[in-house]
């Protein structure tokens, strides 16, 4: 099994909304976040501050990075807005914010 698969296989995304906390296991090396129910792995369809295709987490080299998908309200890591198209490495110590939702990794 590759290190990318290992990272994806052992990761849980802890998603906190106004309704509470949900733990969602990674289902592959790319985990997409947004309001669209058709093609996101973490669906936030009741969150008006989240874009249809907001962000994605990508497992690369045994670690995760997050990328903003040109969302309207932006994607933030520890309070800093992601700029450009490149990803930013994230660990369980980091807090990712999409709209009014926070996401943390648990491995």
PAZAPA-4460 file (N, C-alpha, C; in steps of 0.05 Angstrom, whole numbers, plus 32768, in hexadecimal, padded with zeros to 4 digits):
% residues 107
    n_x    n_y    n_z   ca_x   ca_y   ca_z    c_x    c_y    c_z   seq   type   mol
   8011   7FE8   8000   8000   8000   8000   8012   8019   8000     1      X     A
   800C   802C   7FEF   801C   8045   7FEE   8017   8057   8005     2      X     A
   802A   806A   8009   8027   807D   801F   800E   808F   801B     3      X     A
   8008   8095   8002   7FF0   80A5   7FFD   7FD7   8095   8006     4      X     A
   7FD6   807C   7FFF   7FBF   806B   8008   7FBE   8069   8026     5      X     A
   7FD5   8066   8033   7FD7   8065   8050   7FCB   807E   805D     6      X     A
   7FD3   8095   8053   7FC8   80AE   805E   7FAA   80AF   805B     7      X     A
   7FA0   80A8   8044   7F83   80A9   8040   7F75   8094   8050     8      X     A
   7F80   807C   8052   7F73   8066   8060   7F6F   806B   807E     9      X     A
   7F81   807A   808A   7F81   807D   80A7   7F77   8099   80B1    10      X     A
   7F6B   80A8   809F   7F64   80C4   80A7   7F46   80C6   80AB    11      X     A
   7F3E   80D4   80C0   7F23   80DC   80C5   7F22   80FA   80C4    12      X     A
   7F0D   8105   80B7   7F09   8122   80B6   7EF4   8129   80CB    13      X     A
   7EFB   813A   80DE   7EE8   8143   80F3   7EDD   815D   80EA    14      X     A
   7EC3   815D   80E2   7EB6   8174   80D7   7EA3   8180   80EB    15      X     A
   7EA8   819A   80F2   7E97   81A7   8106   7E87   81BD   80F9    16      X     A
   7E6C   81B9   80FC   7E59   81CD   80F2   7E48   81D7   810A    17      X     A
   7E36   81E9   8105   7E24   81F2   811A   7E13   81DB   8125    18      X     A
   7E0F   81C6   8116   7E00   81AF   811E   7E10   819B   8130    19      X     A
   7E2A   819E   8130   7E3B   818C   8140   7E53   8182   8131    20      X     A
   7E5F   816C   813B   7E77   8161   812F   7E70   8146   8123    21      X     A
   7E7B   8142   810A   7E77   8129   80FC   7E93   811F   80F4    22      X     A
   7E98   8105   80F8   7EB2   80F9   80F0   7EAD   80EA   80D6    23      X     A
   7EBD   80F1   80C2   7EBA   80E5   80A7   7ED4   80D9   809F    24      X     A
   7ED5   80BF   809A   7EEE   80B2   8091   7EF5   80B9   8074    25      X     A
   7F0F   80BC   806F   7F18   80C1   8054   7F11   80A8   8043    26      X     A
   7F08   80AD   802B   7F00   8097   8019   7F13   8094   8002    27      X     A
   7F28   80A4   8001   7F3B   80A3   7FEB   7F50   80B8   7FEF    28      X     A
   7F62   80BB   7FDC   7F78   80CE   7FDE   7F6F   80EB   7FD9    29      X     A
   7F57   80EF   7FCF   7F4B   810A   7FCB   7F30   810B   7FD9    30      X     A
   7F2D   811F   7FEA   7F14   8122   7FF9   7F0A   813E   7FF3    31      X     A
   7EF4   8140   7FE5   7EE9   815A   7FDD   7ED4   8164   7FF1    32      X     A
   7ED3   817E   7FF5   7EC0   818A   8008   7EB0   819F   7FFA    33      X     A
   7E95   819F   7FFE   7E84   81B4   7FF3   7E67   81AE   7FF7    34      X     A
   7E56   81BF   7FED   7E39   81BC   7FF0   7E2D   81A8   7FDD    35      X     A
   7E39   81A4   7FC6   7E2E   8192   7FB1   7E2D   8175   7FBC    36      X     A
   7E15   8169   7FB9   7E12   814D   7FC2   7E1B   8139   7FAD    37      X     A
   7E21   8143   7F95   7E28   8131   7F7E   7E45   8127   7F7F    38      X     A
   7E58   8138   7F87   7E74   8131   7F83   7E87   8139   7F9A    39      X     A
   7E7C   813E   7FB2   7E8D   8144   7FC9   7E8C   812C   7FDC    40      X     A
   7EA3   8128   7FE9   7EA5   8112   7FFD   7E9B   811C   8018    41      X     A
   7EA0   8136   801E   7E95   8143   8036   7E80   8157   802C    42      X     A
   7E67   8150   802F   7E51   8160   8025   7E46   8172   803B    43      X     A
   7E47   818C   8035   7E3E   81A0   8048   7E27   81B0   803B    44      X     A
   7E12   81A1   8033   7DFC   81AD   8023   7DEB   81C1   8031    45      X     A
   7DEC   81C2   804C   7DDC   81D5   805B   7DED   81EE   8064    46      X     A
   7E05   81F0   805A   7E17   8205   8062   7E19   821A   804C    47      X     A
   7E0B   8231   8050   7E0A   8246   803B   7E25   8253   8036    48      X     A
   7E37   8252   8049   7E51   825F   8046   7E66   824D   8038    49      X     A
   7E5D   8235   8030   7E6F   8222   8023   7E67   8221   8005    50      X     A
   7E7B   8222   7FF3   7E76   8220   7FD7   7E6F   8203   7FCE    51      X     A
   7E62   8201   7FB7   7E5B   81E6   7FAD   7E74   81D4   7FAB    52      X     A
   7E8A   81DE   7FA2   7EA3   81D0   7FA1   7EB7   81E2   7FAF    53      X     A
   7EBB   81DF   7FC9   7EC9   81F2   7FD9   7EE7   81EC   7FDB    54      X     A
   7EEE   81D4   7FE3   7F0A   81CD   7FE9   7F0E   81AF   7FE5    55      X     A
   7F28   81A7   7FE4   7F2D   818B   7FE3   7F46   8185   7FF3    56      X     A
   7F46   816E   8000   7F5E   8164   800E   7F6A   814E   7FFC    57      X     A
   7F85   814F   7FF9   7F92   813C   7FE8   7FA9   812F   7FF8    58      X     A
   7FA9   8114   7FF9   7FBE   8105   8006   7FD6   8102   7FF2    59      X     A
   7FED   810D   7FFA   8004   810B   7FE9   801D   8106   7FFA    60      X     A
   802C   80F1   7FF3   8044   80EB   8001   8040   80E4   801E    61      X     A
   8029   80D8   8025   8023   80D0   8040   8018   80E6   8052    62      X     A
   8013   80FE   8046   8008   8114   8055   7FF1   8120   8046    63      X     A
   7FE2   8132   8053   7FCB   813F   8047   7FD1   815C   8041    64      X     A
   7FC6   8166   802B   7FC6   8183   8026   7FA9   818B   801F    65      X     A
   7FA3   81A4   8023   7F89   81AF   801C   7F8C   81C4   8006    66      X     A
   7F79   81C4   7FF4   7F78   81D8   7FDE   7F5D   81E5   7FDD    67      X     A
   7F5C   81FF   7FD8   7F43   820D   7FD4   7F3C   8209   7FB7    68      X     A
   7F22   8205   7FB1   7F19   8201   7F96   7F0B   821A   7F8B    69      X     A
   7F18   8231   7F8F   7F0E   824B   7F86   7EF3   8251   7F93    70      X     A
   7EF1   824B   7FAD   7ED8   8250   7FBB   7ED3   826D   7FC0    71      X     A
   7EBA   8275   7FC4   7EB3   8291   7FC8   7EBE   829B   7FE3    72      X     A
   7EBA   828C   7FF8   7EC2   8295   8013   7EDD   828C   801C    73      X     A
   7EEB   827D   800B   7F06   8275   8011   7F09   825D   8024    74      X     A
   7F21   8252   8024   7F29   823C   8035   7F3F   8247   8046    75      X     A
   7F3F   8241   8060   7F52   824B   8073   7F60   8234   8082    76      X     A
   7F7A   8237   8087   7F88   8224   8098   7F93   8234   80AF    77      X     A
   7F8A   822E   80C7   7F92   823C   80E0   7F8E   825A   80DD    78      X     A
   7F78   8262   80D0   7F71   827E   80CD   7F7D   828C   80B6    79      X     A
   7F8E   827F   80A6   7F9B   828C   808F   7F8E   8282   8076    80      X     A
   7F84   8295   8065   7F76   828E   804D   7F8A   8282   8038    81      X     A
   7F82   826C   802C   7F93   8260   8016   7F91   8272   7FFE    82      X     A
   7FA8   8277   7FF2   7FA9   8287   7FDA   7FB5   8277   7FC3    83      X     A
   7FAB   827B   7FAB   7FB5   826D   7F94   7FAA   8251   7F92    84      X     A
   7FB6   8241   7F81   7FAC   8226   7F7B   7FBC   8210   7F89    85      X     A
   7FD2   8216   7F95   7FE2   8201   7FA2   7FD6   81FA   7FBD    86      X     A
   7FDC   81E2   7FC6   7FD2   81D8   7FDF   7FE4   81DF   7FF6    87      X     A
   7FD9   81DC   800E   7FE7   81E2   8027   7FE6   81C8   8038    88      X     A
   7FFD   81BF   8042   7FFE   81A7   8053   7FEE   81AC   806C    89      X     A
   7FDF   8197   8075   7FD0   8199   808E   7FD5   817F   809E    90      X     A
   7FD4   8183   80B8   7FD8   816D   80CB   7FC1   816D   80DF    91      X     A
   7FC0   815A   80F1   7FAB   815B   8106   7FAC   8174   8118    92      X     A
   7FC2   8181   8118   7FC5   819A   8129   7FB8   81B2   811B    93      X     A
   7FB1   81B0   8102   7FA6   81C6   80F3   7F88   81C7   80F2    94      X     A
   7F7D   81DF   80F0   7F60   81E2   80EC   7F5B   81EE   80D1    95      X     A
   7F4B   81E0   80C1   7F43   81EA   80A6   7F27   81F5   80A8    96      X     A
   7F23   820D   809D   7F08   8219   809E   7EFE   821D   8082    97      X     A
   7EE6   8214   807D   7ED8   8219   8063   7EBD   8225   806B    98      X     A
   7EB9   823E   8063   7EA1   824C   806C   7EA0   824D   808A    99      X     A
   7E8A   8244   8096   7E87   8244   80B3   7E8D   8228   80BF   100      X     A
   7E9A   8217   80B0   7E9F   81FB   80B8   7EBD   81F7   80BD   101      X     A
   7EC3   81E8   80D2   7EDF   81E2   80D7   7EE3   81C4   80D3   102      X     A
   7EFB   81BE   80C9   7F03   81A2   80C3   7F1E   819D   80CE   103      X     A
   7F21   8187   80DC   7F3B   817E   80E7   7F40   8161   80DF   104      X     A
   7F59   815B   80DB   7F61   813F   80D5   7F65   8130   80EF   105      X     A
   7F5E   8117   80EE   7F64   8105   8105   7F70   80EC   80F9   106      X     A
   7F87   80E5   8101   7F95   80CD   80F6   7F9A   80B8   810B   107      X     A
***
